[in-house]
């Protein structure tokens, strides 16, 4: 049987110091565990970022091959990036063009129309930026401003909006007949994720420049945008010039699948047959299926108007 341990009699001062030492040891251990957890989270985040970048680079190398094919065949490509504010359009454009030959692509982001442009044919300011043979043009917002942003905020009249909706399908079909490859991407973000991204922009000094007066109203006008989106898809999704809707709450998956849509839609030589070019159906859907989904949600909410 073990001998009992003798506990020395401690003075009040010695007991106080001992308790302080124990408390400090507990605090140090807690801090150490927190730092270890943080390091683990940082390492996991760094590893995740590395994997994402590697995955993007793998398919981006195929974009270079596709771009070379367009140049050699003198083909023209236009890609439209539409969606609500903070839906991830700009980030997707940067990932798509990151390794491309800068001589054969251009990113076009037009500002407010000038007085002269307001007196011109509506599409003229966009046509001026159309591709030459072998070139890709990426529109960060396009003529579809007149389908959603402008009518929601009163930047155009209802007559101007209606004239656009009546004419845009024929305009795009004519582009297709001329051999221009037209891709129409709509990046779809949830209201909760948009709000989270706005909060980041609001408080992050490196992101504040992205937050505009229009952005601040986007949440309040959510339903207005939803209605305009549905009408836009209904009237402008065609077999010749379809919409591709990309769920963009997960930025990496949205970017990766946008690249896959492009690569799987062009028949180019030098394709890496070991890669999976099929877009994820949880991320990518057709305009027709999006119309069906949105119409069902409207009826479920008791709105049966057309």
Phi, psi and omega in degrees: 000131184290146177289138177296144179279130179277127177265117182294149174285124182253144175288165179302320181294319179293321177297320180298315180295322179296316179297321177298319180295317178297317179298320179294319178299318178296318180294319179296318179296319179296317178296319180297317178296320179295318179294321179295318178296318180297317178299320179296318179294320179294319178294320178295319179294319179295319179295318179298316179297319179297317179296318179298314180297320180295320180295316178297316181299323180301313181279333177296327177297329176286331175297325178294319178296316178297318180298321178296322178297317179297320180295314183291330181264000178062030180276158180241141180225137173236132178237122178261134177244108181240167180146171179293167174300141179069021179278350177102018182296311183298318179296322178295319178298317181296322180289323181293320186266355190307318184249006181288159174289115186295342180286344188237022171211156174218141174259127183243121176229098185276143177271200179299139180296145176284171178300321179295317180296326179294339179267356182267172169305134189305318186281352188300318183294338177275320181300328180300340182254010184294156187285151166272177180301132178083011185243150176246130175246127179248114180268115173275091197073146189219206177297346179286359168306324182286346178273333186232292188298311185297311179292326180297320184261006177074025179277354175216163177276163177297327177295317178296319178297315181295319178299320178298311182298328178287329188260341190291325181296314178295322178300314182287323177297325178294323176298316180296320179296331179277002176090008177281128176279117183245122176247130179243105180261129171245115180272118187253113180248147178283160180297321181294318181289323176300316180298319179298318180291324176297321179298320178297316179297325184292324188251347180265116182303331181280349182247349188299330181298338181282344186270117182249173178297324178295320179303320184296340180263353188299321181292319180294331183257022184306310183294325177298316179295321180299316179296316179295322178299313181299314180295322178298312180296317181301320188266345186236000174274113181231166179294328180282323182227074185282162171266143170245120182262131183239118176291121191241020174298323174264106187299317182298312181294325178296314181294313181299316184285332173297318177296318180297321179300314180298311184294324182281350183260353182242129178271096183238153178280150179089015179295136176281103186288351179277348181270152177265107183267001184284122178296150179287119181296344175283341182254322186247132176219161180278161176301323181297316179291327178293321176300314180299316181296314183292322179295321177297318179296323178297314180295322178298330179271006176086012180256107184252012179287157180269000000 
